[in-house]
Amino acid sequence: MAENTIRIRAKNSGGNTKVKTLIKHAMSAKSDKNGTTSHFIQEVMCEHNGLTVFKANWSTSVSKNPYLSFQFQGGSVGDSITISWVDNSGDTDSLTTSII
């Protein structure tokens, strides 16, 4: 996708890092008489300094412009967090930010 579709905020508190993200995506589950025309995010992944700390497999049941929040143990202020997604049409996006 040409535009950035991801917003991230990652904050460390007491040894835990809380990640909040909003992804701009239509997430449609429409179908027609010729077959399905669904368009949805299949996989969301979060990496902390290159190591996967979160991975989710989604389907058409996830709402438009999904909000995702999770936390993991570890992380320090200044460490990098990367959120990426892949949809069923092959579109992808990723964004990297630092933990505050």
Residue frames as qw, qx, qy, qz and C-alpha x, y, z in Angstrom:
[[0.000, 0.888, 0.460, 0.000, 0.00, 0.00, 0.00],
 [0.409, 0.594, -0.012, 0.692, 1.25, 3.46, -0.84],
 [0.260, -0.728, 0.159, -0.614, 0.18, 5.26, 2.32],
 [0.142, 0.199, -0.838, 0.487, 1.18, 4.39, 5.86],
 [0.609, -0.386, -0.490, -0.489, -1.70, 2.42, 7.37],
 [0.715, -0.331, -0.546, 0.285, -0.29, 1.81, 10.86],
 [0.155, -0.774, 0.250, -0.561, -0.11, 3.91, 14.02],
 [0.770, -0.151, -0.552, 0.282, 1.87, 2.58, 17.01],
 [0.241, -0.771, 0.337, -0.484, 2.47, 3.61, 20.57],
 [0.831, -0.086, -0.503, 0.219, 4.74, 1.47, 22.78],
 [0.229, -0.770, 0.297, -0.516, 5.37, 2.37, 26.41],
 [0.613, 0.047, -0.718, 0.327, 7.52, 0.61, 29.00],
 [0.450, -0.613, 0.195, -0.619, 6.34, 0.52, 32.60],
 [0.669, -0.447, 0.510, -0.305, 7.76, -1.64, 35.37],
 [0.328, -0.299, 0.874, 0.198, 9.46, -4.14, 33.06],
 [0.494, 0.462, 0.736, 0.035, 6.42, -4.61, 30.81],
 [0.010, -0.184, 0.374, 0.909, 5.96, -3.00, 27.42],
 [0.434, 0.561, 0.624, -0.328, 2.40, -2.14, 26.38],
 [0.138, -0.062, 0.587, 0.795, 1.85, -1.79, 22.63],
 [0.423, 0.618, 0.494, -0.443, -1.19, -0.09, 21.12],
 [0.165, -0.146, 0.620, 0.753, -1.74, -0.02, 17.39],
 [0.543, 0.581, 0.352, -0.493, -4.40, 1.11, 14.96],
 [0.337, -0.064, 0.741, 0.578, -4.41, -0.27, 11.41],
 [0.468, 0.486, 0.020, -0.738, -6.30, 1.45, 8.60],
 [0.004, -0.083, 0.920, 0.383, -7.82, -1.32, 6.45],
 [0.547, -0.068, -0.273, -0.788, -11.27, -1.88, 4.89],
 [0.187, -0.082, 0.936, -0.286, -11.57, -5.51, 6.14],
 [0.649, 0.148, -0.105, -0.739, -14.52, -6.32, 3.86],
 [0.354, -0.042, 0.931, -0.074, -16.27, -9.70, 3.88],
 [0.610, 0.431, 0.006, -0.664, -18.46, -9.18, 0.82],
 [0.411, -0.025, 0.868, 0.276, -19.32, -11.95, -1.59],
 [0.504, 0.396, -0.179, -0.747, -21.00, -12.08, -4.96],
 [0.917, 0.191, 0.193, -0.291, -22.47, -14.78, -7.21],
 [0.705, 0.582, -0.395, 0.083, -19.05, -15.39, -8.85],
 [0.757, -0.057, -0.463, 0.458, -17.32, -16.17, -5.55],
 [0.448, -0.782, -0.256, 0.350, -16.01, -14.24, -2.61],
 [0.392, 0.713, -0.047, 0.580, -14.41, -10.84, -2.89],
 [0.626, -0.750, -0.143, 0.161, -13.29, -10.63, 0.72],
 [0.452, 0.621, -0.285, 0.574, -10.39, -8.35, 1.55],
 [0.661, -0.737, -0.008, -0.142, -8.95, -8.78, 5.04],
 [0.015, 0.725, -0.657, 0.206, -5.72, -8.82, 7.03],
 [0.901, -0.017, -0.428, -0.064, -4.47, -12.39, 7.42],
 [0.789, -0.209, -0.328, 0.476, -1.48, -11.89, 9.69],
 [0.104, -0.931, 0.143, -0.319, -0.28, -9.23, 12.12],
 [0.843, -0.081, -0.298, 0.441, 3.19, -9.49, 13.67],
 [0.201, -0.954, 0.163, -0.148, 5.14, -7.48, 16.23],
 [0.826, 0.147, -0.284, 0.465, 8.91, -7.65, 16.55],
 [0.393, -0.912, 0.111, 0.036, 10.96, -6.24, 19.41],
 [0.182, -0.744, 0.596, 0.239, 14.58, -5.65, 18.35],
 [0.390, 0.408, -0.740, -0.365, 14.13, -8.22, 15.57],
 [0.028, -0.031, -0.985, 0.167, 12.53, -10.96, 17.72],
 [0.425, -0.383, -0.542, -0.615, 8.85, -11.85, 17.28],
 [0.059, -0.021, 0.709, -0.702, 6.88, -11.13, 20.47],
 [0.513, 0.378, 0.499, -0.587, 3.35, -11.23, 19.02],
 [0.107, 0.090, -0.758, -0.637, 1.73, -12.89, 16.01],
 [0.511, 0.318, 0.568, -0.562, -1.97, -13.12, 15.14],
 [0.068, 0.128, 0.817, 0.559, -3.84, -14.80, 12.29],
 [0.351, 0.345, 0.329, -0.805, -7.02, -12.92, 11.41],
 [0.229, 0.338, 0.840, 0.357, -9.98, -13.52, 9.11],
 [0.077, -0.488, -0.429, -0.756, -13.09, -11.69, 7.90],
 [0.473, -0.683, -0.557, 0.026, -14.49, -11.52, 11.44],
 [0.433, -0.360, -0.181, 0.806, -12.16, -8.64, 12.40],
 [0.169, 0.875, 0.377, -0.252, -13.67, -5.16, 12.11],
 [0.479, 0.748, 0.087, 0.451, -12.70, -2.36, 9.75],
 [0.126, 0.749, -0.332, 0.559, -9.69, -0.30, 10.92],
 [0.821, -0.393, -0.408, 0.069, -8.81, -2.71, 13.74],
 [0.196, -0.795, 0.414, -0.397, -7.34, -1.56, 17.05],
 [0.881, -0.042, -0.440, 0.168, -4.91, -3.96, 18.74],
 [0.231, -0.777, 0.423, -0.405, -3.43, -3.74, 22.22],
 [0.940, -0.145, -0.285, 0.118, -1.11, -6.21, 23.95],
 [0.223, -0.864, 0.429, -0.143, 1.83, -6.28, 26.30],
 [0.905, 0.141, -0.345, 0.205, 4.97, -8.31, 26.75],
 [0.663, -0.697, 0.075, 0.262, 7.67, -8.62, 29.38],
 [0.660, -0.123, 0.271, 0.690, 10.88, -6.82, 28.63],
 [0.321, 0.755, 0.283, 0.497, 11.80, -3.96, 26.43],
 [0.426, -0.471, -0.185, 0.750, 13.58, -0.77, 27.35],
 [0.201, 0.897, 0.127, -0.373, 13.11, 2.85, 26.48],
 [0.092, 0.721, -0.506, -0.464, 14.60, 3.40, 23.03],
 [0.416, -0.036, 0.887, 0.197, 14.26, -0.22, 21.84],
 [0.320, 0.164, -0.473, -0.804, 12.60, -0.69, 18.44],
 [0.520, 0.290, 0.734, -0.326, 9.12, -2.12, 17.87],
 [0.185, 0.187, -0.612, -0.746, 7.99, -3.11, 14.38],
 [0.596, 0.328, 0.598, -0.423, 4.36, -3.89, 13.50],
 [0.149, 0.254, -0.687, -0.664, 3.66, -5.50, 10.13],
 [0.667, 0.272, 0.547, -0.426, 0.64, -7.01, 8.41],
 [0.014, 0.122, -0.808, -0.576, -0.19, -9.03, 5.28],
 [0.632, 0.238, 0.307, -0.671, -3.65, -9.28, 3.76],
 [0.726, 0.182, 0.664, 0.011, -5.25, -11.90, 1.52],
 [0.589, 0.802, 0.093, -0.034, -4.59, -9.79, -1.59],
 [0.806, 0.163, -0.043, 0.567, -0.86, -9.72, -0.94],
 [0.038, 0.845, -0.079, 0.527, -0.76, -6.11, 0.29],
 [0.714, -0.296, -0.412, 0.483, 1.59, -5.43, 3.19],
 [0.003, -0.862, 0.119, -0.493, 2.68, -2.62, 5.46],
 [0.739, -0.319, -0.392, 0.445, 5.04, -2.21, 8.37],
 [0.039, -0.880, 0.101, -0.462, 6.12, 0.55, 10.71],
 [0.699, -0.108, -0.472, 0.527, 8.92, 0.79, 13.24],
 [0.217, -0.855, 0.034, -0.469, 8.94, 3.03, 16.30],
 [0.341, 0.294, -0.691, 0.565, 10.81, 3.30, 19.58],
 [0.521, -0.568, -0.626, 0.121, 9.55, 2.38, 23.04],
 [0.020, -0.666, 0.151, -0.730, 8.96, 5.43, 25.23]]
